[in-house]
Amino acid sequence: MNNIRTKLGKILVSVFKRERMFVFEHDTDICFLGKPKIRLKVDLVKEKDISEIVKTFKDFGKKAKERFKLGHLCFGAKADGKYVHLKWVAFNESYVGEIDRKIHIGPTEAYLYDSYTLPEYRGLGITSAVMKKTVRYLSDMGIKKIYAIVRYDNYPMLRVKEKEGARKIGTILYTKILGIKFYKIMAQTEEDRKKLTEMFLK
């Protein structure tokens, strides 16, 4: 029965798909308050650490190798002797699977994506701790602006963005009907519209 539902779901998605994504902008002079509620080790994850990552993030090895090859950075948090959170950073351009399109950003900008905390470690301030380290590292690199894309119904991550002081610059509506893709941008300001157009529609 589950197999039938899975196959039916894939067929429906191939015929019709709609996504609504919020785009957030961070400055790298963000001030983070508070500390994580558990003992953490937060640092830049290196390619040599892949074997350790897959101990808790199963089937992640190939994906991680591809991302490191593209020059993406990974920041992680370890607790109880294992990785419990990962956050990825891309530069220049990167593929955004949810909207089946690339994001294009400038030389002093970065794109945060695929931030994930193991369920049993959520609500402990880990995401903010890793974000603090990430922002500091990117600022030292000369990055001025950081962007993130969050699905409209991902309420935990939306709350995180609010706590971080990120500004929602707009919404991307993506619709696919019989393989034909449609994109619509709704921006907060005219300046934001120009930025979103440069990022996604050029």
Stockholm file with secondary structure:
# STOCKHOLM 1.0

chainA/1-202         MNNIRTKLGKILVSVFKRERMFVFEHDTDICFLGKPKIRLKVDLVKEKDISEIVKTFKDFGKKAKERFKLGHLCFGAKADGKYVHLKWVAFNESYVGEIDRKIHIGPTEAYLYDSYTLPEYRGLGITSAVMKKTVRYLSDMGIKKIYAIVRYDNYPMLRVKEKEGARKIGTILYTKILGIKFYKIMAQTEEDRKKLTEMFLK
#=GR chainA/1-202 SS CHHHHHHHHHHHHHHEEEEEEEEEEEETTCCCCSCCSSCCEEEEECGGGHHHHTTTSTTCHHHHHHHHHTTCEEEEEEETTEEEEEEEEECSEEEEGGGTEEEECCTTEEEEEEEEECGGGTTSSHHHHHHHHHHHHHHHHTCCEEEEEEETTCHHHHHHHHHHTCEEEEEEEEEEETTEEEEEEEESSHHHHHHHHHHHTC
#=GC SS_cons         CHHHHHHHHHHHHHHEEEEEEEEEEEETTCCCCSCCSSCCEEEEECGGGHHHHTTTSTTCHHHHHHHHHTTCEEEEEEETTEEEEEEEEECSEEEEGGGTEEEECCTTEEEEEEEEECGGGTTSSHHHHHHHHHHHHHHHHTCCEEEEEEETTCHHHHHHHHHHTCEEEEEEEEEEETTEEEEEEEESSHHHHHHHHHHHTC
//
